[in-house]
Amino acid sequence: MSCVKAKSYLDGLSLEESGQKFYQDTEPASFVVCVTKVKIYVAECKIHGKTVPANIGKYGAFTATEASERAK
């Protein structure tokens, strides 16, 4: 299991008061955790050659493993 999918790792990520930070997984590479005032699972998709983010859901609504499966 990669660190991005580890619950202890995700629990330790601090929320951002402004802006956002992205934590990308290695498998699948399209799986990203976006941290703003909340933690959101995101899948990066290619549409017409451009990378477009697609929200999977908030941290807590899905486990990281469930969200990663949806990103595939």
N, C-alpha and C positions, 0 to 999 in steps of 0.2 A: 504494500500500500504506500502510495506517495504521501509526502507530508501534507499536501493540500487536501487530501482526503481524510487525514487523521483528525478526529474530533478534538483532541487536545490542542492540536496546532490551530484549528479554526477558532476554538474558544479563546485562545491567546491573542488573536488578532484584535488590535484596538480599533474602535470605530473612529472615523474621520469626522471632525467638526465641519470641515469644508474640503472640497475636492474629493478625489477618489484614488484608491490604490487597487491595482490588479495583481492577482497571484495566479499564475498559469501553471497548469498541471503538465506532466509529461505524457500521460496516457489516459485518456486521449488528449492530444495537444490542443484540441478545441475547447477543453473544459477550463473555465476561469472562475475564480471567486473575486467579485468586485466588492470592495469595502468602502462604504460611504457612511452615512449615519446608520445604515443597516448593512448586513452581509447578504449578498445576492449571488446565486449561482448563475453563470452565463455560459452559453455555447457560442463560439465564434463560427459563423457560417460564411461561405464564399458565395456571393451572388453577383453575376456578371463581372467576375474578377475582383470584386471588392470585398473586404472582410467586414461583415456586419454582425453586431452582437444580437443575440436572441436570449431574452431572460428565461431562465428555467423556473426560478422561484427563490423565495427567501430562505436563508439558513434557518433551520428549525422546522420548516414545512416539509423538507426532504432531508434525508441523510446525504452526505457527500457521495456515497456510493450510488444511491438512487439518482442523484442529479448527474453524476458522471455517465451513467448508463443512458440517460436521456440526451446527453451531449453527443453521444456516438450516433 
